[in-house]
Amino acid sequence: MVIKVYELIMAMDLKEIEKHIKEAMPDAVIDIQDLAGDGNHYSATITSSQFVGKSKIEQHKMVYNSLKGKMGNELHALAIKTKEQ
C-alpha cells in the first residue's frame, strides 16, 4: 500500500513532461515513451531549433531546466535524446 501511495504522489505523467518542455521550447517536437509502464521511467526524444549550435550537455540542461526542478522528485527517471531541427 505504501508503494502505491508513493507512486501516486511522486508520479509525473508524460503529458505534464511534454507541457513543461513545450513551454520552454515552443517549436519542440517531442516523443516520450514510458519505458517500464510505471509512470516513473521515461525516455524522451526532443527536436528543437533552440539546440542549434549547443553541445549535447547544454541541450540536456535546457530540457532539465524546462522541468522546473521536478527531475528527481515527481519525475524519477528520464533518458534524454536531443536533436537539432
Sequence and secondary structure as in RCSB ss.txt:
>XXXX:A:sequence
MVIKVYELIMAMDLKEIEKHIKEAMPDAVIDIQDLAGDGNHYSATITSSQFVGKSKIEQHKMVYNSLKGKMGNEL
HALAIKTKEQ
>XXXX:A:secstr
 HHHHHHHHH   HHHHHHHHHHH TT EEEEEESSSSSSEEEEEEEEGGGTT  HHHHHHHHHHHTTT BTTTB
 EEEEEEEE 
